[in-house]
Amino acid sequence: MLKISICIGSSCHLKGSRQVVEQLQYLVEKNNLKDKIDLSGEFCMGKCNTDGVSVTINEDYYAIKPEETNKFFTDVILKKI
């Protein structure tokens, strides 16, 4: 199971974490991956100075912008399954 955590702390919220969460939920459902991906929110990952929403996949860290979510899903998440 791929564990994906999205920061929902105040800094990432202002950078668009809600849109990232909603888009990832949609993409997981659309691709029938609920049994392979565990999505969760996490308060402050301590990377508030990055230029994007903090996301971890297992232990790997990423900073993504809401408009990059689809590309991130295709280029990163699908390759890790």
Contacts in CASP RR format, 6 or more apart in sequence:
PFRMAT RR
TARGET T0000
AUTHOR 0000-0000-0000
METHOD contacts of the structure
MODEL  1
MLKISICIGSSCHLKGSRQVVEQLQYLVEKNNLKDKIDLSGEFCMGKCNT
DGVSVTINEDYYAIKPEETNKFFTDVILKKI
1 35 0 8 1.000
1 36 0 8 1.000
1 37 0 8 1.000
1 38 0 8 1.000
2 36 0 8 1.000
2 37 0 8 1.000
2 38 0 8 1.000
2 57 0 8 1.000
2 58 0 8 1.000
2 77 0 8 1.000
2 80 0 8 1.000
2 81 0 8 1.000
3 38 0 8 1.000
3 40 0 8 1.000
3 56 0 8 1.000
3 57 0 8 1.000
3 58 0 8 1.000
4 24 0 8 1.000
4 37 0 8 1.000
4 38 0 8 1.000
4 39 0 8 1.000
4 40 0 8 1.000
4 55 0 8 1.000
4 56 0 8 1.000
4 57 0 8 1.000
4 77 0 8 1.000
5 40 0 8 1.000
5 41 0 8 1.000
5 42 0 8 1.000
5 45 0 8 1.000
5 55 0 8 1.000
5 56 0 8 1.000
6 12 0 8 1.000
6 17 0 8 1.000
6 20 0 8 1.000
6 21 0 8 1.000
6 24 0 8 1.000
6 39 0 8 1.000
6 40 0 8 1.000
6 41 0 8 1.000
6 42 0 8 1.000
6 53 0 8 1.000
6 54 0 8 1.000
6 55 0 8 1.000
7 17 0 8 1.000
7 41 0 8 1.000
7 42 0 8 1.000
7 43 0 8 1.000
7 44 0 8 1.000
7 45 0 8 1.000
7 47 0 8 1.000
7 53 0 8 1.000
7 54 0 8 1.000
7 55 0 8 1.000
8 17 0 8 1.000
8 18 0 8 1.000
8 21 0 8 1.000
8 41 0 8 1.000
8 42 0 8 1.000
8 43 0 8 1.000
9 17 0 8 1.000
9 43 0 8 1.000
9 44 0 8 1.000
10 44 0 8 1.000
11 44 0 8 1.000
11 48 0 8 1.000
12 44 0 8 1.000
12 45 0 8 1.000
12 48 0 8 1.000
12 52 0 8 1.000
12 53 0 8 1.000
12 54 0 8 1.000
15 52 0 8 1.000
15 53 0 8 1.000
15 65 0 8 1.000
15 66 0 8 1.000
16 53 0 8 1.000
16 65 0 8 1.000
16 66 0 8 1.000
17 53 0 8 1.000
19 66 0 8 1.000
19 69 0 8 1.000
20 53 0 8 1.000
20 55 0 8 1.000
20 64 0 8 1.000
20 66 0 8 1.000
20 69 0 8 1.000
21 39 0 8 1.000
21 41 0 8 1.000
23 66 0 8 1.000
23 69 0 8 1.000
23 70 0 8 1.000
23 73 0 8 1.000
24 39 0 8 1.000
24 69 0 8 1.000
24 73 0 8 1.000
24 77 0 8 1.000
25 39 0 8 1.000
27 69 0 8 1.000
27 70 0 8 1.000
27 73 0 8 1.000
28 34 0 8 1.000
28 37 0 8 1.000
28 39 0 8 1.000
31 78 0 8 1.000
33 81 0 8 1.000
36 81 0 8 1.000
37 77 0 8 1.000
37 81 0 8 1.000
42 56 0 8 1.000
45 54 0 8 1.000
45 56 0 8 1.000
45 61 0 8 1.000
46 54 0 8 1.000
47 54 0 8 1.000
47 61 0 8 1.000
47 63 0 8 1.000
50 63 0 8 1.000
51 63 0 8 1.000
51 65 0 8 1.000
52 63 0 8 1.000
52 64 0 8 1.000
52 65 0 8 1.000
53 63 0 8 1.000
53 64 0 8 1.000
53 65 0 8 1.000
53 66 0 8 1.000
54 61 0 8 1.000
54 62 0 8 1.000
54 63 0 8 1.000
55 61 0 8 1.000
55 62 0 8 1.000
55 63 0 8 1.000
55 64 0 8 1.000
55 72 0 8 1.000
56 62 0 8 1.000
57 76 0 8 1.000
57 77 0 8 1.000
57 80 0 8 1.000
58 80 0 8 1.000
62 72 0 8 1.000
62 76 0 8 1.000
64 72 0 8 1.000
END
